[in-house]
């Protein structure tokens, strides 16, 4: 008898890390859980409740898995806030893909699920870490490098009570930047990658400046620079806009995340009521908690 239920845990993720636009991402210990229940009937179009992302993921999964479509219902719960730059859309898409795969006998491997999710997202920087865990460097061809992240590197997340829609934020990107800015971004992204890959987290300091996207999205998060600067002033090694926002992330290796979070929250009137979370990286990625 085929499996009837799968519960999947998917971590949140922070992407770009400042200068690593669309290619750097890191999984965080904040999770959503997606439950997929097989229902009577046939056809992937029989999905309940209807949701555009879920329907797209369903079509993409069964196309890649070549047949075996079945009706199902789904639900999602957890702690990853929506439209805050923490990969909430990936938790849903990847949770559905992984749950369907489990109920279907797991014909697709992690690489295939990552590729489907990245295609649906339009970029791999959240899909990579959510799938594999840890710190991931990925490109549009779905080639990637993955590294574990030690718990000593903590992420102080300032999560405002307003959303930033990724599609709208991406429209703000300039079509042309200067050669100087491109070189600076490339160098900073390379240094961040080297520091995390070699676990020399103190070397992250001073490498989060970005000229590809943050300056053009800054008005979407009032006080962005002040928030980051306030975190750095009390010990953070750096900070950046998480994804397209609205979450702002600072990093520390000194165990002083609460102090940094308080400084970030006091930096600007617009975020005085924002939520602060201090979390470490998740090195496991999406996984099936149980099936029945």
N, C-alpha and C positions, 0 to 999 in steps of 0.2 A: 504494500500500500504506500503511495507517495506521501511525502511529508505534507502536513497541513498548515504548519505555522512556523515562522522564523522571526526571531527578534535580533535586530542588528544594532550595534553601538557604533556611532561615527563621531570622531572628535571634531571640535571646532578647529579652525586654522587661521593663522594670520599670514597675509601675503604681501609681497613687494619688499617688506622690510626696508622701506625707504627707496634706495636706488635700484633694487632688483625687480623692476616693473615687469609683471607677467611671467617671471621665471623663478623667483625665490618664494618659498613658503615653508611654514613650520606648524606642525600639529600641536594643539594645546589640550590640557587636561580639563576641558569642558565638553560635555557630550550631549548629543541627542540620541534617542532610541527610536528606531523605526520598526513597527510590527507589520508583517505581511501575512495575511490569512488566505489560503486557497478557498475559493467559493465554487459552488456548482455552476456548470456552464463552460463554454469554450469560447476562445477568442480573446486576444489581448485588449480588445476595445472594452471589455467588460471590467472596468476598473471603478471601484467605489471607495471613497467619494471622488468625483471628478476633480482633476487639478492639472493645469497645463504642463507643469514640470514633470508630474508623475506620468502623464500620458506619453510625453515625449520619451522619457526614460524607458517606459514599457515597450514602446515601438522599437526603440534603438536596441534594447536588450534582445528581444525575440528575433529581430533581424540578424543580429550577430550570432545568436545561439542557434539559429536555423530551425525554426519550428518549435513545437511543444507549447504553444501559447495556451494559457488558461486564465480563467477569471479569478479575480482576487479583490480583497479589501485591504485597506492599510490605515495606519495611524502613526502619528509622530508625537513624541513628548521629550522633554529634556530642558537643558539650561542654556542652549545656544540662542542668543537673541537674534531676531530677524533684522536683516538689512542694516547691520551695524559693522560690516567689514570683518566678520568672523566666520565666513564660509557657511552660513546657514543654508543656502541653496544647495551646496554640495552635500550637507548632511542628509537632506531629503533625497536628492538624486542618487547618491551613492548608497544610501540606505535601501532604497527601492531596488536598485540594481543588484546589490549583494543579497537581499532577501529573496528576490526572484531566482537568482542563481542557486541559492541553497535549496529552495523548493523544487528546482528543476534538475537536481542531481549534480550541481556544480560543474557544468561543462566548460565554463569560462574561468581562466585564471585571473590573478590580481592585475596583471598587466592589461588584459582585455577590459576589465571593469574600469580601470584607470583611464584607458583610452576613450571608452564610451563616455564616461563622466566629463573628461576634459573637452571632448568634442561638443557636448551639450552646453558646457559652461562657456566655451569659446576661448579658454586659456587654461593652462595646467597648474597654475601656482597654488590654488587651493585643492584641486583634485588630487595632486601628487601626495602631499602630506596627509590628507584625510584618508587616502588609500593605504599608504605604506607606513605612516607615522614618521616622527622625527623631522629633520630638516631636509628638504628636497629642493634640488636644482633641476628644473625641467625645461624643455623647449617645445615648440609647436609640432615637432616631429615625434613627440612622446618619448624621446630619450631622456633619461634622468639619472641623477646621482643622489643617493640617500645616506644620511648620517644620523646616528644616535645623538641625542642632546642630553647632557648631564643635568640632574635636578638643581645643581647650584646656579644655573642660569635661569633666573625668574623673569616673568613678564608681568608688568604692572599695567593692567588694562583699565582705562578710564572710559566707561561706556555711557554716553549721554542718552537722554530719554527721547531722542528723535532719530529718525531713519535717514539714511542716504541711499538712494537707489543706484545700483551699480551702472545700469544702462545709461542713466542720466549723467552720472559722473564721468563716464568714458567719453561722452560727447564733448567734454571740456578740453580734451587733449589737443595740443597744437600739432599741426602736420609737419612742422619744421622746427628744429632746435639748432643751436650753434654747435660747431665742432668742439669747442671748448667744453660746453656743458655735457656733450656726449662722452667725451674722454673722462671727465670727472665722475660721471655716473658709472661708467664701466669700471674705473679703478675702485670706487667705493664698493660696488657690488662684488668685485673679485676679492677685496679684502674681507668683507663680511663672510663670504663663502669660505675663505681660507681659515678665518678665525674660528668659525663654528665647526668646520670639518676637523680641525686639529685640536679642538677643545681649548683653545687659547682665548677664552672669552674676554679677558681684559683688553685684548687687542681690538675689540669692537669699537672702543671709544673713538669718536671723531670721524666715523665712516658712514654715517647715516644720511648725510646731505644728499638731496635729490633735486634734479632739474627737469625730470621727465613728466611728472604728474602732480606732486604735492603743491607746487606753487600755483597751479591752475585750479586746484580743488580746495585751496585754503579757505576760501570764503564759505564753503559748505560746512565747515567746522569752526565757528568763531573762537578766536583765541588759540588756534592750533599751535602757533609758534611759542606763545607764552606758556602753554601747558607743557610742551616738551622742554623748554628752557627751565621751567620750574622743577621738573623732575631731575634734570641734569644737575641743577644747582645743589641738590641735596644727596647726590650720589649715583644717579643713573648713568650708565655708560653711553646712553643714547636713547633716542625715541623717534617714532615715526607714525604716520597715519596708517592704521591697519586696513589693508585693502583700499577700498574707496571711502572708508569711514562708515559711521561716525566715530568709531572707537579709536582712541589714541593709545599707543603702547609705548612704554618705556621699559628698559632692561636693566637688571642689576645682578651682580654676583656677590653682593655683600649681605644678603638676607635682610635688607632694609626696605622691602617692598611696601609695607604699610606706610612708612614715613614718606616715601616717594609718592604714593598714591594720594596721600593727604595734601602734599604740596601741589600736585597736579590739579586736584579738585579746587583748590583755593586760588588757582592762577587766573581764572576768568569767571565773571558772574554767570555766564551761560551754562557752566558745568558744576555749579555749587551743589546741585542735587543729583549729579551723575553717580552711577554705581562704580565702585572700584573693586576689581578682583586681582589677586596676586596668584599666579598659576605657574607651573612648570610645563615643560614639553611632554607630549604624549609620544611614546616610541612604538606603540602597537598598531595604530591606524584602525581602520574599520574592521570589525570582527563580529562574527555571529555569536551572540551570547548563548542562545539555545534554540533548538528546533523540537517540534513534536509532530 
